[in-house]
Amino acid sequence: MKIFTKKPYQAGMTLIEIMIALVLGLILLIGVSQIFVTSKNTYRLNEGQARLQENARIAFEYLTRDIREAGYSGCRSLTQMNVQSVASAPIPTFSEATAITGHEATGVSTWSPALSLPAAVASTVISGTDVVTIQKGTHCGGTLTGNLGSSNANVQIFAPNSCNISAGDALMVSDCEDAHIFRATNAPPSGGSSQTVAHSTSENTSNHFCINQTFGSPGSCGSGNAKLYDSNAEILQFKSLTYFIRLGAGGRNALWVYDNAQPAGTNNPIELIESVADLQVQYGVDTSANQIIDSYETADTVDTAGDWDKVISSEVNLLLETQEDHLTTVNQTYIFNGATVTAVDNRLRRAYTTIIGLRNRVQ
């Protein structure tokens, strides 16, 4: 007689098998999560570095362009030009001694020389950061179409051009001998082959351009004192720009610029670049008049010596930081402006330095 044995079969998983599966799944989940967190942190760090580099590049683009052009008056150096102003305030003096100037942070909310910004603007400058001012004319293709018939004639310039003149703009008409800073009192219409720029006494102390403005009057220049600019002259945009650090829209330090040739208002000053934590500037001074830098000095030293007209280069140091915190695992230690600093948070920071030559003072 045959005996049949029933084969056993598996009816389910044992508790041990379930526990092993859970442990393996948990290990896998932890590994995937770790990869995700690491990838996210790497992405945030790379994005922060990219933003710092981009902001530094743009900030230096602004500063480098303006510092290089400091003192530009259209043709010759300011020492060889007769530059005068008929523009109504606020218009600062434009000379070799004011083409580039600065203010060194010497203490808590103190600068040397004292800040010359309007009080409402000066009170917002971040303590401990430097301030630099550049004055210049900016070429915009506004060549005169012909001679001025009289010293108070409206100025005719070729069109099209990139001057984008509005009423109240500070302008400078310049040839290789004389220059006059004035305010436009109209916005020349676009179109046509020329534009007319008016300069009435509504925005100027005089509507006449005189060879010696002191001997002139709002009504005339006097005999033999009229300056009649011709087709060799051009209109330049006159700029007096102060760069400084104050809180930006994002709640952190940012690079701002104030136009001293315009009244303070909603759009003056304006925020240029976010995340610029600090600005420090030193000036290359040529005291021997041989086109070679004798020393780099801070603004207070240059000002005390009266050497602003001897500055031929500028060393600009920028410290940039990310808006976002917790990008580094430890408080970062970095070197800025010759000092070693340990950050008080976990933002990513980078220090950048460049040296800029003043093209109108070096050959």
C-alpha positions as CSV (number, residue, x, y, z in Angstrom):
1,M,0.0,0.0,0.0
2,K,1.3,3.4,-1.0
3,I,1.5,6.2,1.6
4,F,1.2,9.8,0.3
5,T,2.8,12.6,2.2
6,K,1.5,16.1,1.8
7,K,4.2,18.6,1.0
8,P,4.4,21.6,3.3
9,Y,3.9,25.1,1.7
10,Q,4.6,28.6,2.9
11,A,1.5,30.4,4.0
12,G,3.2,33.8,4.8
13,M,6.3,35.7,6.0
14,T,7.7,35.2,9.4
15,L,8.3,38.0,11.8
16,I,12.0,37.8,11.4
17,E,11.7,38.1,7.6
18,I,9.5,41.2,8.0
19,M,11.9,42.8,10.4
20,I,14.8,42.1,8.0
21,A,12.9,43.7,5.2
22,L,12.0,46.7,7.3
23,V,15.6,47.2,8.3
24,L,16.8,46.9,4.7
25,G,14.1,49.4,3.6
26,L,15.1,51.8,6.3
27,I,18.7,51.6,5.4
28,L,17.8,52.2,1.7
29,L,15.6,55.2,2.7
30,I,18.3,56.7,4.9
31,G,20.8,56.4,2.0
32,V,18.4,58.0,-0.5
33,S,17.6,60.8,2.0
34,Q,21.2,61.4,2.6
35,I,21.9,61.6,-1.1
36,F,19.0,64.1,-1.4
37,V,20.2,66.2,1.5
38,T,23.8,66.2,0.3
39,S,22.7,67.1,-3.3
40,K,20.5,69.9,-2.0
41,N,23.2,71.3,0.2
42,T,25.7,71.1,-2.7
43,Y,23.2,72.9,-5.0
44,R,22.6,75.6,-2.4
45,L,26.3,76.1,-1.9
46,N,27.0,76.2,-5.7
47,E,24.2,78.6,-6.2
48,G,25.5,80.8,-3.4
49,Q,29.0,80.8,-4.9
50,A,27.6,81.7,-8.4
51,R,25.6,84.6,-7.0
52,L,28.6,85.9,-5.1
53,Q,30.7,85.8,-8.2
54,E,28.0,87.4,-10.4
55,N,27.4,90.2,-7.9
56,A,31.1,90.8,-7.5
57,R,31.5,91.0,-11.3
58,I,28.7,93.5,-11.7
59,A,29.8,95.6,-8.7
60,F,33.3,95.9,-10.1
61,E,31.9,96.7,-13.5
62,Y,30.2,99.8,-12.1
63,L,33.2,100.8,-9.9
64,T,35.9,100.1,-12.4
65,R,34.2,102.1,-15.2
66,D,33.5,105.1,-13.1
67,I,36.9,105.2,-11.3
68,R,38.8,104.8,-14.6
69,E,36.8,107.8,-16.1
70,A,37.3,110.0,-13.0
71,G,38.0,113.6,-14.1
72,Y,37.0,113.0,-17.8
73,S,36.1,116.3,-19.4
74,G,35.9,115.4,-23.1
75,C,39.4,116.1,-24.3
76,R,42.4,117.3,-22.2
77,S,43.1,116.8,-18.5
78,L,41.3,119.1,-16.0
79,T,44.6,121.0,-15.3
80,Q,44.6,122.1,-19.0
81,M,40.9,123.0,-19.1
82,N,38.9,126.0,-17.9
83,V,35.9,124.3,-16.3
84,Q,33.1,126.5,-14.9
85,S,29.6,125.9,-13.7
86,V,26.3,127.8,-14.2
87,A,24.1,125.0,-13.0
88,S,21.9,125.5,-10.0
89,A,22.6,123.5,-6.8
90,P,23.3,120.8,-6.1
91,I,26.4,120.9,-8.2
92,P,29.8,120.1,-6.6
93,T,33.0,121.7,-7.7
94,F,34.7,119.8,-10.6
95,S,38.5,120.0,-10.5
96,E,41.6,117.8,-10.3
97,A,41.2,117.8,-6.5
98,T,37.6,116.6,-6.6
99,A,37.7,114.1,-9.6
100,I,38.1,111.3,-7.0
101,T,37.7,111.6,-3.3
102,G,36.9,109.3,-0.4
103,H,36.0,109.0,3.2
104,E,37.7,106.5,5.5
105,A,35.7,104.8,8.3
106,T,37.6,105.7,11.4
107,G,35.2,104.7,14.2
108,V,31.6,104.0,15.0
109,S,29.6,106.0,12.5
110,T,32.5,108.4,11.9
111,W,34.4,109.1,8.8
112,S,37.5,111.2,7.9
113,P,36.9,113.5,6.2
114,A,33.3,113.8,7.3
115,L,30.7,112.6,4.9
116,S,29.5,115.2,2.5
117,L,26.2,113.4,1.7
118,P,22.8,114.9,2.7
119,A,22.1,114.0,6.3
120,A,19.2,111.7,5.4
121,V,21.5,109.7,3.2
122,A,24.7,109.9,5.4
123,S,22.8,108.5,8.4
124,T,22.1,105.2,6.5
125,V,25.8,104.5,5.6
126,I,26.9,101.3,7.4
127,S,29.4,102.1,10.1
128,G,32.9,100.8,9.4
129,T,32.6,100.9,5.6
130,D,34.4,103.3,3.3
131,V,32.8,105.8,0.9
132,V,34.2,106.9,-2.5
133,T,33.1,109.7,-4.9
134,I,33.9,110.0,-8.6
135,Q,33.2,113.0,-10.7
136,K,33.3,112.9,-14.5
137,G,31.8,113.7,-17.8
138,T,30.3,110.7,-19.7
139,H,30.4,110.6,-23.5
140,C,27.0,110.1,-25.1
141,G,27.5,111.1,-28.8
142,G,26.1,114.6,-28.3
143,T,28.4,116.5,-30.8
144,L,27.3,120.1,-31.5
145,T,25.9,120.5,-35.0
146,G,27.4,124.0,-35.5
147,N,28.5,127.2,-33.8
148,L,26.6,128.9,-31.0
149,G,25.4,132.2,-32.4
150,S,25.6,133.8,-28.9
151,S,26.7,132.9,-25.4
152,N,23.1,132.2,-24.4
153,A,22.0,130.3,-27.5
154,N,20.4,126.9,-27.1
155,V,22.7,124.0,-27.8
156,Q,22.1,122.0,-31.0
157,I,23.5,118.4,-31.0
158,F,23.4,115.6,-33.6
159,A,20.8,112.9,-33.3
160,P,20.4,110.1,-32.7
161,N,22.6,109.9,-29.6
162,S,22.6,108.1,-26.3
163,C,22.4,111.2,-24.1
164,N,18.7,110.6,-23.1
165,I,18.4,114.2,-21.8
166,S,15.6,115.1,-19.4
167,A,14.8,118.5,-17.9
168,G,17.0,119.1,-14.8
169,D,19.8,116.8,-16.0
170,A,23.4,118.0,-15.3
171,L,25.3,118.3,-18.5
172,M,28.7,119.6,-19.6
173,V,29.5,121.3,-22.9
174,S,33.2,120.9,-23.6
175,D,35.9,121.5,-26.2
176,C,39.7,121.2,-25.7
177,E,39.9,124.6,-24.0
178,D,36.8,125.3,-22.0
179,A,33.9,123.5,-20.4
180,H,30.6,124.6,-18.8
181,I,28.5,122.5,-16.5
182,F,24.8,123.4,-16.8
183,R,21.3,122.0,-16.4
184,A,19.0,121.2,-19.3
185,T,15.7,122.9,-19.0
186,N,13.9,120.7,-21.5
187,A,13.7,117.1,-22.7
188,P,14.7,117.3,-26.4
189,P,12.2,115.3,-28.6
190,S,13.4,112.2,-30.3
191,G,13.5,112.0,-34.1
192,G,15.1,114.2,-36.7
193,S,18.8,114.8,-37.3
194,S,19.4,117.2,-34.4
195,Q,18.1,118.0,-30.9
196,T,17.9,121.3,-29.1
197,V,19.0,121.5,-25.5
198,A,17.8,124.6,-23.6
199,H,19.6,126.0,-20.5
200,S,17.4,128.8,-19.1
201,T,17.8,130.5,-15.8
202,S,15.0,128.3,-14.3
203,E,17.7,125.7,-13.6
204,N,20.9,127.7,-14.0
205,T,22.4,130.8,-12.3
206,S,23.0,132.2,-15.8
207,N,21.9,131.2,-19.3
208,H,25.2,132.6,-20.7
209,F,28.5,130.7,-21.2
210,C,31.3,133.0,-20.4
211,I,35.1,132.5,-20.7
212,N,35.3,133.9,-17.2
213,Q,32.0,133.4,-15.5
214,T,33.0,135.5,-12.6
215,F,33.0,138.6,-14.8
216,G,29.6,137.7,-16.3
217,S,26.1,138.1,-15.0
218,P,22.8,136.4,-15.5
219,G,22.1,138.8,-18.4
220,S,25.5,138.9,-20.3
221,C,29.1,137.9,-20.3
222,G,30.5,141.4,-20.9
223,S,32.7,142.6,-23.7
224,G,35.0,139.9,-25.2
225,N,34.0,137.4,-22.5
226,A,31.5,135.3,-24.4
227,K,32.3,131.6,-25.0
228,L,30.8,130.5,-28.3
229,Y,31.2,126.7,-28.6
230,D,31.4,125.3,-32.1
231,S,31.2,122.0,-33.9
232,N,34.3,120.7,-32.2
233,A,32.5,120.7,-28.9
234,E,30.2,118.0,-27.4
235,I,27.7,117.6,-24.7
236,L,28.6,115.2,-21.9
237,Q,26.5,113.8,-19.1
238,F,28.0,115.2,-15.9
239,K,28.1,112.7,-13.0
240,S,29.1,113.1,-9.4
241,L,28.6,109.6,-8.0
242,T,29.1,108.5,-4.4
243,Y,29.4,104.7,-3.8
244,F,28.6,103.4,-0.3
245,I,27.2,100.5,1.7
246,R,23.8,100.5,3.4
247,L,21.0,98.1,4.0
248,G,19.3,96.8,0.9
249,A,15.8,95.7,0.1
250,G,16.7,92.2,1.2
251,G,17.6,93.3,4.7
252,R,21.3,92.8,4.3
253,N,24.1,95.2,3.3
254,A,24.2,96.3,-0.4
255,L,26.1,98.6,-2.7
256,W,24.3,101.9,-3.3
257,V,25.1,105.0,-5.4
258,Y,24.1,108.6,-4.8
259,D,24.2,111.2,-7.6
260,N,25.4,114.4,-6.0
261,A,24.4,116.4,-9.1
262,Q,20.7,115.7,-8.4
263,P,18.5,116.3,-5.3
264,A,17.9,113.4,-2.9
265,G,14.6,111.6,-3.6
266,T,12.9,108.4,-4.3
267,N,15.3,107.3,-7.0
268,N,18.4,108.9,-5.5
269,P,20.2,107.0,-4.1
270,I,19.6,103.7,-5.7
271,E,20.5,100.2,-4.8
272,L,22.9,98.6,-7.3
273,I,24.0,95.2,-6.0
274,E,22.7,93.2,-3.1
275,S,24.9,91.1,-0.8
276,V,27.9,93.6,-0.7
277,A,28.7,93.5,3.0
278,D,31.7,95.8,3.0
279,L,33.7,98.3,0.9
280,Q,37.2,99.3,1.7
281,V,39.3,101.6,-0.6
282,Q,42.9,102.7,-0.7
283,Y,44.4,105.2,-3.1
284,G,47.6,105.0,-5.1
285,V,49.4,108.4,-4.7
286,D,52.1,109.7,-7.0
287,T,53.8,112.3,-5.0
288,S,56.9,112.5,-7.3
289,A,54.9,113.2,-10.5
290,N,56.6,110.4,-12.4
291,Q,53.5,108.3,-13.2
292,I,54.6,105.7,-10.5
293,I,52.7,105.0,-7.4
294,D,54.7,106.0,-4.3
295,S,52.3,104.6,-1.7
296,Y,48.8,103.4,-1.1
297,E,47.0,105.5,1.4
298,T,43.6,105.6,3.1
299,A,41.2,108.5,2.4
300,D,42.0,110.4,5.6
301,T,45.7,110.3,5.0
302,V,45.2,111.6,1.4
303,D,42.9,114.3,2.5
304,T,45.2,115.5,5.3
305,A,48.1,115.8,2.8
306,G,45.9,117.5,0.2
307,D,46.9,114.9,-2.4
308,W,43.6,114.0,-4.1
309,D,45.0,115.5,-7.3
310,K,47.9,113.1,-7.1
311,V,45.8,109.9,-6.9
312,I,46.5,107.8,-10.0
313,S,44.9,104.5,-9.0
314,S,42.5,103.0,-6.5
315,E,42.6,99.6,-4.7
316,V,39.0,98.5,-4.1
317,N,38.2,95.7,-1.7
318,L,34.7,94.2,-1.7
319,L,33.3,91.6,0.8
320,L,30.3,89.8,-0.5
321,E,28.0,87.5,1.4
322,T,25.0,85.3,0.6
323,Q,21.5,86.4,1.5
324,E,20.8,82.9,2.6
325,D,22.2,81.6,5.9
326,H,23.3,78.0,6.9
327,L,25.3,77.4,3.8
328,T,28.5,76.5,5.7
329,T,28.7,73.9,8.5
330,V,31.1,76.1,10.6
331,N,31.6,79.8,10.9
332,Q,33.8,80.7,8.0
333,T,37.2,82.4,8.5
334,Y,38.3,84.7,5.7
335,I,40.9,87.4,5.0
336,F,39.5,90.8,4.1
337,N,41.4,94.1,3.7
338,G,44.5,92.5,5.3
339,A,42.7,91.2,8.4
340,T,41.6,87.7,9.3
341,V,37.9,87.6,10.3
342,T,35.7,84.9,11.6
343,A,32.0,85.2,10.6
344,V,29.3,85.3,13.2
345,D,26.9,83.2,11.1
346,N,26.9,80.4,8.5
347,R,26.6,82.6,5.4
348,L,29.1,82.1,2.6
349,R,31.5,85.0,2.1
350,R,34.1,85.9,-0.4
351,A,36.6,88.8,-0.5
352,Y,37.5,90.4,-3.9
353,T,40.2,92.9,-4.7
354,T,41.0,94.9,-7.8
355,I,43.3,97.8,-8.6
356,I,42.0,100.5,-11.0
357,G,44.0,103.1,-12.8
358,L,42.7,106.6,-13.5
359,R,43.0,106.8,-17.3
360,N,43.0,110.6,-17.3
361,R,46.0,110.7,-15.0
362,V,48.2,107.9,-16.3
363,Q,49.6,107.4,-19.8
